Amino acid sequence: MRLTVLGCYAATPRTLTNPTSQVLEINNHIVLIDCGEGTQVELRRHKIKFSRINHIFISHLHGDHFFGLPGFISTMRLLGREKELHVYGPKGIKEAITLLLKLGDSWTNYPLLFHELSSKESELVFEDEKISVTTIPLDHRVYTNGFLFSEKIGKRKLNIDAAEAYGIDKAYYHNIKNGKNITLDNGKVVDNKELTFDPPAPKSYAFCSDTIYDESLAAKIKDIDILYHEATFLESEADLATKTKHATAKQAAKVAKDANVKTLVLGHYSTRYKSIELFKEEASTVFPNVLLADDGKTFDF
Amino acid sequence: MRLTVLGCYAATPRTLTNPTSQVLEINNHIVLIDCGEGTQVELRRHKIKFSRINHIFISHLHGDHFFGLPGFISTMRLLGREKELHVYGPKGIKEAITLLLKLGDSWTNYPLLFHELSSKESELVFEDEKISVTTIPLDHRVYTNGFLFSEKIGKRKLNIDAAEAYGIDKAYYHNIKNGKNITLDNGKVVDNKELTFDPPAPKSYAFCSDTIYDESLAAKIKDIDILYHEATFLESEADLATKTKHATAKQAAKVAKDANVKTLVLGHYSTRYKSIELFKEEASTVFPNVLLADDGKTFDF
């Protein structure tokens, strides 16, 4: 699993900082999470092919998470896209994009499919044999969802040495990979587990931005691998965080601790602080394994 | 008059090129012309204060001229703007911006005033004692206007040496600056022209993008100082230019020549060519005084 942070700063695009957008590579899927202004340019800078993105998840309709989407969708048309593009986001997103494309008389040539969200309960929004994506309802100033991306358990891997030791013909390898036991010529049945390795443990990533500190959030992301939680402020601005329905670094760490996640990634920093290291210092007093997102940073999990 | 080109490339934002946006400083006004994605960042890069911009002129509602506007308007709110902001653009622009701000529950605290355009005839859209702005209807794939920005003739400048030579008291200087003749103590009347210098010649700038080559355009911008005319293509792609309702460098030069403008500025280049110098070479075969716009370039006229 690879996370590329295209932008992770709050409020407005600036010369050196971008608003929120991330690319998550998970089990052969490449998904875009949020799409602040400038996302297209950052995708190009990281040489991520637009055509490989088939699913876009938008947390909420504040400009710093969303104003890059109309341009991204338009560019896909100019690049000659033909495949379906799926957009998951709050109710209203379809009307907004449709109006903008209509005004420019630039409707897409490719199928653009909106999955509008309005539930206040968690719901499964995408699933195939590789991954599932469920919403994590968040409490922010407007209707907002985080997203939980979960890999599915893969197939068991063939242990060639074991198969050869039993003298099993290669013609049966396909069956072994599919979990079948094998009956030898002498009638003995070899359990599939003797002929295979465990598949890699499936990983999970939760994107939670923007949100106020919410104690109940931990239960929804219990024991996951990686939590990206917004930390717009430090504790010194805790009142402002509550008022604007954002969280502090310490609060993000509390969620990570309560949820027993493996790794916490912080982001969505206000640009008022002189260094983002301050966020890590504060969060580390509560939770040990803290990483700092930053524009252009890539994490391999 | 100073023109700062924030972006001047066609179609999509790229790592090294921005879509259309310009800042024109004219007679103490600072206006923004078009607002492609990334405009905010370019304004910051050029240290142009957002608060000094009170008028925004949008040529048409294709994304590369317009998708930076929602973010710019939102940022003005975050920066605490209180002054009126005037937006001139095609009918529909108000609905689009209003919907986006409504979805983000982020309506502006300052007065945001839309002046929607739908006429196919040139019309005066702004005027004060310093400048006037009139539309230049253009022929593109969607409803499009160029804009003609014209300085007004300033006041005559006091010739202090002449006034002193006549022994005129300083108390009368204000009247002289306002164009009055002066009656001396001996009864002689001194003509105002003897006591003043001519004001600087008023300058004019026409922004014409995007547009097909249109012979009738020259008559609308006759004898102006500076013409910015789109040159998306070279003559080798003249058919494509016509088909997409864009112009070639040579066609832009023909308009400049027919209109008898002083200077032609080219822009809105397709990124398919290896150098923008090719546009200058082609245009210069028809019209001598050609400048190339480029991202980050500033012209003082």
Interface residues (C-beta under 8 A of the other chain):
Chain A: A11 T12 P13 R14 T15 E37 G38 Q40 V41 R44 R45 H60 L61 H62 G63 F66 F67 G68 P70 G71 S74 T75 L78 P90 G92 I93 E95 A96 L99 L100 L103 G104 D105 S106 R141 V142
Chain B: A11 T12 P13 R14 T15 E37 G38 Q40 V41 R44 R45 H60 L61 H62 G63 F66 F67 G68 P70 G71 S74 T75 L78 P90 G92 I93 E95 A96 L99 L100 L103 G104 D105 S106 R141 V142
